[in-house]
């Protein structure tokens, strides 16, 4: 299990690196003093193209998870992100960077749709949320790694380090087995038993195999795959997934992480280099994410989501208020609130880390029946990719035409939607996959 955790954690670290990459690089590419340069339009695509390319990854994930299983899909994702890093090593123009970000988007689409499904099939209910949250904590760590390396190292060197990390993970991941659920689904019971021994050494093999068989048998009906997807319980699961994977981006994570240095540069902030402020903020976010991974199994999914949404809404609303005051008092003294922008960003990152960063992947790992898991992964990745693209691509035009106060005002409204949505979401803490399906049937 330690090897499993390390590998999935490293997968999310790679996503975090991709998310954090633009923040220090946008000012460098825009300055004209770096070895590479990019126009404003190219920079906009560099930030947002990962979301658009993620759509292709989402659709591919559906077929790959169904045919090859979540483990092999994750292995393919590692190979794809390795190509992304090769493009960065070779980059000599903005086009190479856009190509790299496009491939990286494909990687993100595959990962969002497969990693939580994989962990959901190999973790026991009592620690499933914690393990998924621990893996998701690799995301802010990756953002921190990417921010630091891109701030102080040449692009070719930092990309080479990312590539070496991928190669090590690929070698280790090849040694793992497919999940017991995937093997049983394909009639390979003997291999499934060996997989149970690998992933669950402390659990009686016959009991686990029987539990998996019951779960798979309970979903065998005369309804075909399409019929299963349009059943009320499946549609309800898809609705939960769409909301869960749209809310993080709608709350502003892509804007905050990708444009953090740009946002802080616009403010009359405290007398510290903006580059260093970004690093400090990401250090705090990483520490909070790593120290709160067990809250999802202690406090439950719903409470964390409400607290996280309220915190993000407050941070966004405060940023909107700051930019409004800054606009009204253009040229005036704002010394008394110079601390506010950085504080708001830190508050946002902290509250985002404890809920919106963890809960969606945790719920995805447990809320879907076996027959729609591949489609559920696609829906999750598709939602994350499209919402991420829409928010990231629209930031610059809205900021230029209407001002940042409108950007963060809208993000505050979207963040607050966590509250009414959570009231409809069933609590899945500590429940087996069978029990969760029964709860969904009762509430349809």
C-alpha positions in Angstrom: 0.0 0.0 0.0 2.9 2.4 0.7 4.1 1.9 -2.9 0.6 2.4 -4.2 0.1 5.6 -2.2 3.5 7.0 -3.3 2.7 6.4 -7.0 -0.7 7.9 -7.0 0.6 10.8 -4.9 3.3 11.4 -7.5 0.7 11.4 -10.2 -1.2 14.2 -8.5 2.1 16.0 -8.0 2.6 16.1 -11.7 -0.9 17.7 -12.1 0.1 20.2 -9.5 3.3 21.1 -11.4 1.2 21.7 -14.5 -1.2 23.9 -12.6 1.5 25.9 -10.9 3.7 26.2 -14.0 2.0 29.4 -15.5 2.2 31.6 -12.4 6.0 32.3 -12.5 6.3 31.8 -16.2 3.6 34.2 -17.5 5.6 37.3 -16.2 8.8 35.8 -17.7 7.3 35.1 -21.1 5.6 38.4 -21.2 8.6 40.5 -20.1 10.6 40.0 -23.4 13.8 39.6 -21.3 13.6 35.8 -21.2 15.0 33.3 -23.8 11.4 32.7 -24.9 8.5 35.2 -25.3 4.8 35.0 -25.9 2.0 37.4 -26.9 -1.0 38.1 -24.6 -3.1 35.8 -26.7 -0.5 33.0 -26.6 -0.3 33.4 -22.9 -4.0 33.1 -22.5 -3.9 29.8 -24.5 -0.9 28.6 -22.5 -2.9 28.9 -19.3 -6.3 27.6 -20.6 -5.5 25.0 -23.2 -5.0 22.3 -20.6 -8.7 22.4 -19.8 -9.7 22.2 -23.5 -7.3 19.3 -24.2 -8.6 17.6 -21.0 -11.9 17.0 -22.9 -10.1 14.5 -25.2 -8.6 12.9 -22.1 -12.0 12.6 -20.5 -13.5 10.8 -23.5 -10.5 8.5 -23.8 -10.7 7.7 -20.1 -14.1 6.1 -20.5 -13.0 3.5 -23.0 -9.6 2.9 -21.3 -11.0 2.3 -17.8 -13.6 -0.1 -19.2 -11.3 -2.0 -21.4 -7.9 -1.9 -19.6 -8.8 -0.9 -16.0 -7.9 2.1 -13.9 -4.3 0.9 -13.2 -3.3 0.7 -16.9 -5.0 4.0 -17.6 -2.9 5.6 -14.9 0.2 4.1 -16.4 -0.7 5.5 -19.7 -1.2 8.9 -18.1 2.3 8.8 -16.7 3.6 8.1 -20.2 1.7 11.0 -21.7 2.9 13.5 -19.1 6.4 12.3 -19.8 5.9 13.5 -23.5 4.7 16.8 -22.1 7.9 17.2 -20.2 10.0 16.3 -23.2 8.3 19.1 -25.1 9.3 21.6 -22.4 12.8 20.4 -22.5 12.8 20.9 -26.3 10.9 24.2 -26.3 12.3 27.1 -28.3 9.1 29.0 -29.0 5.6 29.6 -27.6 4.2 27.0 -29.9 6.3 24.3 -28.2 4.9 25.4 -24.8 1.3 25.4 -26.1 2.0 21.8 -27.5 3.3 20.8 -24.1 0.3 22.3 -22.3 -2.1 20.5 -24.7 -0.5 17.1 -24.0 -0.6 18.0 -20.3 -4.3 18.6 -20.6 -4.8 15.2 -22.1 -2.9 13.8 -19.1 -5.1 15.7 -16.6 -8.2 14.4 -18.3 -7.1 10.8 -18.0 -5.9 11.3 -14.4 -9.0 13.0 -13.0 -11.2 10.2 -14.4 -9.1 7.3 -13.2 -7.1 7.8 -10.1 -10.0 8.1 -7.6 -11.7 5.1 -9.3 -8.5 3.1 -8.8 -8.2 4.0 -5.1 -11.9 3.4 -4.6 -11.4 -0.2 -5.7 -8.2 -1.0 -3.6 -9.0 0.9 -0.3 -11.2 -0.3 2.6 -14.1 1.9 3.4 -12.7 3.1 6.8 -9.7 4.8 5.2 -10.8 5.3 1.6 -11.5 9.0 2.0 -8.2 9.6 3.8 -6.2 7.8 1.1 -7.9 9.6 -1.7 -7.3 12.9 0.2 -3.7 12.0 0.8 -3.2 11.4 -2.9 -5.0 14.7 -3.7 -2.6 16.5 -1.4 0.0 15.8 -4.0 -1.7 18.5 -6.1 -0.7 21.5 -3.9 2.7 20.0 -3.3 3.1 19.8 -7.1 2.0 23.4 -7.4 4.7 24.4 -4.8 7.4 22.4 -6.6 6.5 23.8 -10.0 6.4 27.4 -8.6 9.8 27.1 -6.9 11.6 25.4 -9.8 10.1 27.6 -12.4 11.1 30.7 -10.4 14.7 29.8 -9.9 15.7 27.2 -12.6 15.9 27.4 -16.4 12.9 25.7 -18.1 15.0 22.9 -19.6 16.5 21.9 -16.3 13.2 22.0 -14.3 11.4 20.0 -17.1 14.2 17.4 -17.0 13.7 17.0 -13.3 9.9 16.5 -13.8 10.7 14.0 -16.6 13.0 12.0 -14.3 10.2 11.9 -11.6 7.9 10.4 -14.3 10.3 7.7 -15.4 10.8 6.5 -11.8 7.0 6.4 -11.2 6.5 4.4 -14.4 9.0 1.8 -13.5 7.5 1.3 -10.0 3.9 1.4 -11.3 4.5 -1.5 -13.8 5.2 -3.7 -10.7 1.7 -3.3 -9.3 -1.3 -5.5 -10.2 -4.7 -4.6 -11.6 -7.4 -4.1 -9.0 -9.4 -7.1 -7.7 -12.6 -5.5 -9.0 -11.3 -5.2 -12.6 -9.9 -8.8 -12.5 -13.1 -10.3 -11.2 -15.1 -8.3 -13.7 -13.1 -10.0 -16.4 -13.4 -13.5 -15.0 -9.8 -13.7 -13.7 -10.5 -14.9 -10.1 -7.1 -16.5 -9.5 -5.4 -13.2 -10.4 -7.9 -11.3 -8.4 -7.0 -13.3 -5.3 -3.3 -12.4 -5.7 -4.3 -8.8 -6.2 -6.3 -8.9 -2.9 -3.2 -10.3 -1.1 -1.1 -7.4 -2.6 -3.5 -4.6 -1.8 -5.2 -6.1 1.4 -2.6 -8.3 3.2 -4.6 -8.1 6.4 -8.0 -9.1 5.0 -9.2 -12.6 4.5 -9.0 -13.3 0.8 -12.2 -15.4 0.5 -14.2 -12.8 2.3 -13.0 -9.9 0.1 -13.5 -12.0 -3.1 -17.1 -12.8 -1.9 -17.7 -9.1 -1.2 -16.5 -8.1 -4.7 -18.6 -10.9 -6.3 -21.7 -9.7 -4.5 -21.1 -6.1 -5.6 -20.6 -7.1 -9.2 -23.5 -9.6 -9.2 -25.9 -7.0 -7.7 -25.5 -4.8 -10.7 -26.0 -7.6 -13.3 -29.4 -6.9 -14.8 -31.1 -7.3 -18.2 -30.5 -3.6 -18.8 -27.8 -2.9 -21.3 -25.0 -0.4 -20.6 -26.9 2.5 -22.1 -30.0 1.6 -20.2 -28.0 1.5 -16.9 -26.6 5.0 -17.6 -30.1 6.5 -18.0 -31.5 4.9 -14.8 -32.6 7.5 -12.2 -29.9 6.4 -9.8 -27.2 6.7 -12.4 -28.4 10.1 -13.5 -28.4 11.2 -9.9 -24.8 10.0 -9.5 -23.8 11.9 -12.7 -25.5 15.1 -11.4 -23.5 14.9 -8.1 -20.3 14.3 -10.0 -20.9 17.2 -12.4 -21.5 19.6 -9.5 -18.6 18.3 -7.5 -16.0 18.7 -10.3 -17.3 22.0 -11.5 -17.4 23.8 -8.1 -13.6 23.7 -7.6 -12.9 25.5 -10.8 -15.9 27.8 -10.5 -14.6 28.8 -7.1 -11.5 30.1 -8.8 -8.7 27.6 -8.3 -7.4 27.9 -11.8 -7.5 31.7 -11.6 -5.7 31.8 -8.2 -3.1 29.2 -9.0 -2.3 30.2 -12.6 -2.5 34.0 -12.2 -1.4 34.4 -8.6 1.8 36.3 -9.4 -0.1 38.5 -11.9 -2.8 39.3 -9.3 -0.4 40.1 -6.6 1.6 42.3 -9.0 -1.6 44.4 -9.6 -2.0 45.1 -5.9 -0.1 47.5 -3.7 1.2 44.6 -1.7 3.6 44.5 1.2 7.3 45.1 0.5 8.3 41.6 -0.5 9.0 40.2 -4.0 5.8 38.9 -5.6 7.7 35.7 -6.6 8.4 35.0 -2.9 4.8 35.8 -1.9 3.6 33.1 -4.3 6.0 30.6 -2.9 5.0 31.4 0.7 1.3 31.1 -0.1 1.8 27.7 -1.7 3.9 26.4 1.2 1.0 27.2 3.5 -1.5 25.5 1.2 0.7 22.4 1.0 1.1 22.1 4.7 -2.7 22.5 5.3 -3.5 19.9 2.6 -1.0 17.4 4.1 -2.1 18.0 7.7 -5.9 17.7 7.1 -6.1 14.5 4.9 -7.8 12.5 7.6 -10.6 15.1 8.2 -12.6 13.7 5.3 -13.1 10.4 7.2 -13.4 12.0 10.6 -15.8 14.9 9.8 -17.4 13.6 6.7 -17.7 14.9 3.1 -20.6 17.2 3.6 -19.3 19.3 6.5 -15.9 19.8 4.8 -17.6 20.9 1.6 -19.7 23.5 3.3 -16.8 24.9 5.3 -14.6 25.0 2.3 -17.2 26.7 0.1 -17.9 29.4 2.7 -14.1 30.1 3.2 -13.5 30.4 -0.5 -16.6 32.6 -1.0 -15.3 34.9 1.8 -11.8 35.1 0.3 -13.1 35.9 -3.2 -15.6 38.5 -1.9 -12.8 40.2 0.1 -10.6 40.3 -3.0 -13.5 41.8 -5.0 -14.0 44.4 -2.3 -10.2 45.3 -2.4 -10.2 45.8 -6.1 -13.3 47.9 -5.9 -11.8 50.1 -3.3 -8.6 50.2 -5.3 -10.5 51.3 -8.4 -12.5 54.0 -6.6 -9.4 55.3 -4.9 -7.1 55.1 -7.9 -3.8 56.8 -7.1 -4.9 57.1 -3.4 -3.2 55.6 -0.3 -4.3 52.0 0.4 -1.5 51.4 2.9 -4.0 50.3 5.6 -5.2 47.3 3.6 -2.0 46.4 1.7 -2.1 43.1 3.6 -5.5 42.1 2.3 -4.8 40.6 -1.2 -2.2 38.1 0.0 -4.2 37.3 3.1 -7.3 36.6 0.9 -5.3 34.3 -1.4 -3.9 32.4 1.6 -7.3 32.0 3.1 -8.7 30.8 -0.2 -5.9 28.2 -0.6 -6.4 27.0 3.0 -10.1 26.5 2.7 -9.9 25.1 -0.8 -7.4 22.5 0.5 -9.6 21.1 3.2 -12.7 20.5 1.1 -13.0 21.4 -2.5 -9.6 19.8 -3.3 -10.4 16.5 -1.6 -14.1 15.8 -1.5 -14.9 15.5 -5.3 -12.3 12.8 -5.9 -13.3 11.0 -2.7 -17.0 10.9 -3.7 -16.2 9.9 -7.2 -14.3 6.8 -5.9 -17.4 5.5 -4.1 -20.7 6.9 -5.5 -21.0 5.0 -8.8 -22.1 1.4 -9.6 -19.6 -0.8 -11.3 -21.2 -0.6 -14.8 -21.0 3.1 -15.0 -17.6 3.7 -13.4 -15.8 4.4 -16.8 -18.6 6.8 -17.8 -18.5 8.5 -14.4 -14.7 9.0 -14.7 -15.3 10.6 -18.1 -18.1 12.9 -16.7 -15.8 14.0 -13.9 -12.8 14.7 -16.2 -15.0 16.3 -18.8 -16.5 18.6 -16.2 -13.2 19.5 -14.6 -11.6 20.2 -18.0 -14.4 22.3 -19.5 -15.0 24.4 -16.3 -11.2 24.9 -15.9 -10.9 26.0 -19.5 -13.9 28.4 -19.3 -12.7 30.0 -16.1 -9.0 30.3 -17.1 -9.8 31.6 -20.6 -12.3 34.2 -19.4 -10.2 35.7 -16.6 -8.1 37.9 -18.9 -10.9 39.4 -21.0 -13.2 40.0 -18.0 -10.3 41.5 -16.0 -9.3 43.8 -18.9 -12.9 44.9 -19.8 -14.6 45.1 -16.4 -11.9 44.8 -13.8 -10.8 42.2 -11.2 -13.6 43.2 -8.9 -16.1 41.5 -11.2 -13.9 38.4 -11.6 -13.7 37.8 -7.9 -17.3 38.8 -7.3 -18.5 36.1 -9.6 -16.1 33.6 -8.1 -17.5 34.4 -4.7 -21.0 33.7 -5.9 -20.0 30.4 -7.4 -18.2 29.4 -4.3 -21.3 30.0 -2.2 -23.2 27.4 -4.3 -21.4 24.7 -2.3 -23.9 25.3 0.5 -27.2 24.5 -1.3 -25.6 21.6 -3.2 -24.2 20.0 -0.1 -27.6 19.8 1.4 -28.6 17.4 -1.4 -25.4 15.3 -1.3 -25.6 12.0 0.7 -22.9 11.4 3.3 -20.7 8.4 2.3 -18.2 8.4 5.2 -17.2 4.9 6.3 -19.7 3.1 4.0 -19.0 0.2 1.7 -19.7 0.6 -2.0 -22.8 -1.6 -1.6 -24.2 0.5 1.2 -23.7 3.7 -0.8 -25.7 2.2 -3.7 -28.5 1.3 -1.3 -28.5 4.9 0.0 -28.8 6.3 -3.5 -31.7 3.9 -4.3 -33.6 5.0 -1.2 -33.2 8.7 -2.0 -34.1 8.6 -5.6 
